[in-house]
Amino acid sequence: MPQLNKKKLRKILQFIKTQRESKGYSQEYVAYKIGITQSAYQKLESGRLSLKVIHVLHLSDVLDFTLSAIDAYLASDPDINPALSSS
């Protein structure tokens, strides 16, 4: 199975953090809702703990986003999608 490159992973984590903050949720609250400690969640959000598909699925429920929203976020980023960069 192909692995995400670091740039895409950072962008996904940024998306998740932005979603959490836009809802006014604390790391502690989200951690509780997905069944991990606040410390583990902080490590997950900062990229120091591996982001697993199950985490993304739980986070999408808690933070009310779709996997398509992540894909659209990545597609709209010129760092990820060079076709968006001006020549």
C-alpha positions in Angstrom: 0.0 0.0 0.0 1.5 3.4 -0.9 2.4 5.7 1.9 1.5 9.4 2.1 4.4 11.7 1.6 5.3 14.0 4.5 3.9 17.1 2.9 0.5 15.5 2.3 0.4 14.1 5.8 1.3 17.6 7.3 -1.6 19.1 5.3 -4.0 16.4 6.5 -3.0 17.1 10.1 -3.4 20.8 9.5 -6.9 20.2 8.1 -7.9 18.2 11.1 -6.5 20.8 13.5 -8.3 23.6 11.7 -11.6 21.6 11.8 -11.2 21.0 15.5 -10.4 24.7 16.2 -13.2 25.9 14.0 -15.7 24.0 16.1 -14.1 25.3 19.3 -13.3 21.8 20.5 -10.3 21.2 22.8 -7.8 18.5 22.2 -9.0 16.9 25.4 -12.6 16.8 24.2 -11.8 15.3 20.8 -9.4 12.8 22.4 -12.2 11.6 24.7 -14.6 11.3 21.8 -12.3 9.1 19.8 -11.1 7.1 22.8 -7.5 8.1 23.3 -5.7 10.3 25.9 -5.2 14.0 25.4 -1.5 13.4 25.3 -1.9 10.8 22.5 -4.2 13.2 20.6 -1.7 16.0 20.8 1.0 13.7 19.4 -1.4 12.6 16.7 -2.3 16.1 15.7 1.4 17.2 15.7 2.5 14.2 13.6 4.5 12.5 16.4 2.0 9.6 16.5 1.0 7.7 13.4 -2.3 8.7 11.9 -4.2 5.6 11.1 -7.3 5.2 9.0 -9.4 4.4 12.0 -8.3 7.7 13.6 -9.4 9.6 10.5 -12.8 7.8 10.4 -13.4 8.6 14.1 -12.3 12.2 13.6 -14.5 12.7 10.6 -17.5 11.7 12.8 -16.5 13.9 15.7 -15.5 16.9 13.6 -18.2 16.4 11.0 -16.1 16.3 7.8 -15.9 13.9 4.9 -13.0 12.2 3.4 -13.9 14.0 0.2 -13.3 17.3 2.1 -9.7 16.2 2.9 -9.2 15.3 -0.8 -10.6 18.7 -1.9 -8.4 20.5 0.7 -5.3 18.7 -0.7 -6.4 19.4 -4.3 -6.7 23.1 -3.6 -3.2 23.5 -2.2 -0.6 24.6 -4.7 2.1 22.9 -2.6 0.4 19.6 -3.2 -1.1 20.3 -6.6 1.5 22.0 -8.8 -1.0 22.6 -11.5 -2.4 25.4 -9.3 0.9 27.3 -9.1 1.2 30.3 -11.3 3.9 30.1 -13.9 
